[in-house]
């Protein structure tokens, strides 16, 4: 699995993932919205951690500078 995500993209996903997790854990969202936000938070944090986005791979997008 090749990395296809640059640092700016990773940082943005990390911030968004933390914000979504905080919204769920702080009970700012409830019900189905909380479930969707929780799943999105996990996906954002995991993809940022592994530096790979499957959707980017399908679309041929690379935000990581090529060397």
Beta strands, then each sheet from edge to edge (+ up, - down):
end
